[in-house]
Amino acid sequence: MSGDAHAGVSGGTPPAFGARKLLFVGTGAIGVMFMPMWVNWVRTAYPDIELRCVVTRSAERFVTRAALTAFAGADVLQDVWSDEPETGARHVELAHWPDVIVVHPATFNFVGRLAAGAADTPVLLALQCTSAPIGIAPALPPGGVGSPAYRQHVETLEKRSNVVVVPPQPGFSVTTGRMDASVAAPLPEVFRAVESLRTRHSREAATATAGFPQEAPGDGHEERRGG
């Protein structure tokens, strides 16, 4: 874990964050093992936030839903389609419920599938359909940052008005034993980026509403009665 991440968790001032409903998604990068710590940080730093957590199937190689549930204080969903009958549509709820969505960490595969428009899991379909601001924090293997495919995926995502991709930081690779991996940016940094995006969207929405011509009474829409 980087020094910035440690400072953000152990007592640094948390960044301003106006969202009240946060969907926190973890994917199968090894750094997802820190997700329980980050969940605890969110609940401590922002006690008024309503938090929901989802993990991909591959994330469960490094973190358990049982551990996350203990910190989140609520059930943690797995990003798979249910085999059981459901009265609603999970992907619709995940798209419409949150004020903000954060994917931390996001694997190379997840970034690529999101950029390509894939919608084969509840979370991916929700992210393709939501209007909520989305913060993506990639975590990549050695060589990943310089990959033309990865750069193209990021360029594609950055064209979406509700997505911000927070660049990863140099990190230790457990495979090579060198500082040649790219780890997800600390969650406070992701919060700053997505809050900036959320604030800008809110300001633009307020400006659009203020500039919309209001219909005056008696503009021909009242019921006409014969006399």
Secondary structure, 3 states (H helix, E strand, C coil): CCHHHHHHHHCCCCCCCCCCEEEEEECCCHHHHHHHHHHHHHHHHCCCCEEEEEECCHHHHCCCHHHHHHHHCCCCEECCCCCCCCCCCHHHHHHHCCCEEEEEEECHHHHHHHHHCCCCCHHHHHHHHCCCCEEEEECECCCCCCCHHHHHHHHHHHCCCCEEECCCEEECCCCCCCCCEEECCCHHHHHHHHHHHHHHHHHHHHHHHHHCCCCCCCCCCCCCCCC
